[in-house]
Amino acid sequence: MNLVSAGFFLAIVGLTLVVTYIASKRTSSASDFYTAGGGLKGWQNGFAIAGDYLSAAAFLGVSGAIALTGFDGFFFSVGYVVANLVLLYIIAEPMRNLGKYTLADMLTARFNEKRVRGVAATGTIIIVILYMIAQLVGAGALIKLLFGIEYWIAVLIVGVMMTTYVLFGGMTATSWVQIIKAALLLFGTTMLAFLVFQKFDFNLMNMFSTIATDHGEEYLIPGQKYTSSIDSVSMMMALVLGTSGLPHILMRFFTVKDAKTARASINWTTWITAIFFSLTIFLGFGAMHFVGFDQIIAENAAGNTAAPLLAEFLGGDVMLSFICAVAFATILAVVSGLVLTGASAISHDIYGEIIMNGKLTEKQQVLAARTGSISIAIISIILALFAQSLNVSFLVSFAFCIGASANLPVILYTIYWKKFNSNGAVASMVTGLVSCLVLGALGPNVWSPIEGKAIFVGEPLLGLAVPAIITIPLGFFAGWIVSIMTASKVDQKAAAETYKEIRVKANTGVSVSDVSH
């Protein structure tokens, strides 16, 4: 075991455990556990959202993709940044004003029915588990690589740590772990980018011309990897629109006091992610130029070790250890937020509101939340143990696809369409979710004629890696057509009054009934 690596890992783990201990002193109510009491400032929540957003897939995956495919690797990182604008202008303010703890709370502000809450909670749990499997498999592989311990032990270590953060510190601890991780990630990425830029004499044109000369001009133009325009558009749709439907991102809008602070959060997040993804160009180009294509491929066929290899080239074992420790902190922070989101769906939505009809004491709510945290962690750990040999990176894009297809249509219709009803809400969520899972199971991420390239050997029935270009319209269409077809079965006068209430509250945070009484 490398002592430098161990030192960096222990320092980060120690810091996060201290944060958890301090947060545990402030976590006594359900509001504290789920939303940090709504007390986060705009910059704090902005860093925390960025921490949720910049997962290991973003840090290691985008850098590796740029190293191996040039412009095509950078192309989709644009989608991550643009997605923040959708959140800022359309989602952030209504979500904060209408919701309490979860996405289901926001939907049931208009449709107070258990079936709506149940379907929303089910979608949340599926997205969380897909995301967590990918993160846990990555964490297990990283720790196994650095410390030489068995994969299953590595996964258990990460699982126990993430559960500890959530169990004792709730959203306060999770948020500060995210803030620390985002700051470390930004610092580490900036440091690597600076060292690469220094190698090119701080001349941007020099860097591009050198790369073009040594690796070919095609490296700097699109169309090398993503030759199918439909596949590219579908992936971009999932990234840009899916963020606005990811439950662990949406949940963060409830951690601030009002809509104005929620908007400020996204402003911070947008700048942080824009800076980060701009810097990945230097990491990708630097890895390709100084480490080399063959060595990157030899270490990891997907290029996920490009950034650590570049760090080793530029700064030896010390830099490598620091970057790997930051990558580990990245995974820890993301899975902690996911555990909390999954726990809220199980304990608050399913147990608290559906089974117990909302009749829980404050103490019972906190106990249920902690029980839910343990449940979602155990499920994810078990699935990750069986997924060791699989290429699970596509699960993250699946999560984005479900967010865009099942959650975004129902969110927009709930806020902006007067004739939308609960039948349409259920139809939209179920159609978006099922179509993503079914079409995804028929695609090239699951089936490939080349052994080892996918889960099963065989010809895919659908050529799209991410079927968002089909499933997003399906989600919107299902919500529209079912609402129109079942309009006669709905009390139109009561529905109109409810919608009026929703529109006022979504824009002001003030309930009409509260004012009138």
C-alpha positions, 0 to 999 in steps of 0.5 A: 500500500502506498503511504502517500495514497493512504494519507490522502484517503485517510485525511479526506475520510477523517474530514468528512467524518468530523463533518458528519459528527458536527452535523449529527448534533444538528439533526433531530427533526425530519426537516433537518434529516431530509432538507438540512432544515432549509438553512443552506445559503445559495453558494453552499447549495450551489456547490452541493448541487455541483457536487451531486452533478460532478460524479466520477463519471464526469471527472474520470469519464469526460477526461478519458473520452476527450483523450481517446476521441478528441472533440467528440469526448468534449461534445456531450459535456456541453450538455451538462452545462446547458442542462443547468439553464433548464433547471434555472429558468423552468424548474428551480423556483416552482419546485422550491415553492411547491415541494417539501421533501421529495419530487412526489411532494411537489406533484401531490401538491396538485394531485393529492392521490396515493397512486401519484405519490407511489409511482413517483417514489418508484421512479425515484428508487429505480433512478437512485439504484441505477446511479448507485450501482455505477458509482459503487462499481467504480469505487470498488475498482478504484480502491482495489487498484490503489490498495490491492484489496478484494473488490467486495471488501472495497464495495462494503467499505464505501457502502458503510461509509456512505450509510454512516454519513446519511444515518447520523448527519442527514442532509446537513452532513451530505451537503457539506461532504458535497461542498468539500468534494466539489471544492477539492475536485475543482482545485485538483482539476485546475491544478492539472489543467495549469500544469498541462497549459504550462507544458504548452507555454501557456499558449492555447493555439500552440496546444491545439496546433501541437495536438493537430500535428501529432494526432491528426486534425480529425482529432479536433473535429466532430464525428469520429466516435459518434457517427450517428447523428440520431444517437448523438441527438438522443444522448444530448436530449437525455443529458440536457433534459434529464438533469431536470428530472433527477430526484437527487438534484431536485431534492436540493431545492428544498434545502434553501429557504426560498425560491430566490435562493434556489435560483442563486444555487443554480447560478453558482452550479452553472459557473462551477460546472462550466469552469470544470468542463472547460478544464477537462479539455486540458486534462484530455489533451494532456493525457493523450499527448503526454501519456499516450493512447496505447498506455491509456487503453492498456490501463482501461479500455474506456479511458477512465484512468486518463486523468490519474495517469496524467497526474502521475506523469505531471506530479508523480505518486503524490499527484496521483494519490491526490487525484485518486483521493479526490475521485474517491471523495467524488464517489462517496459524496454522490452515493451519500446524496443518492442514499438520502434521496432513495431513503426519502422515497421509501420512508417519507413517500411510501411508508409515511404518506402512503402506508401511514397516511402522514400520521407519524410523529417527528421521532417516528419520521426520523426513525423511518428515514434512517431505516430507509437509508439502511434499506436502500444502501443494502439493496445497492451494495448487493447489486453492485457486488454482482455487477463487478464484471459488467460495464455499468457506465451506461447506467448513468445515462439510463438514469438521465433518460428516465429522469427526462422521460418519466419525471420532466413531462409530469413536472412541466405539465403539473406546473404549466398545463391547466387540463392535466389530471392525475390519470395523465400524471400516472400515465406519463410517469409509467410510460416514460419509465417502462419505455426507457427500461424496455427500449434500453434492454433492447439496445447496444448497451445490453446486447452486442455481437462481440463478447465482453462489449455488453451484458449479453452476446447478440444483435441489439434490436434497437441501435440507440445507446440511449433511447431518449429521442423516443421515450421523452416524446412518449412520456409527454404524449402519454400525459397529454392523451390520457388527460384529454381522454379522461377529462370528463371523469374529472371535476373540472371546477375543482381542478380549475381551482386547484390549478389556480392555487398551484400557479400562484404558489409556484410563482410566489411561494404563497398559498391562495387559501392561506391569504383568503383565510 
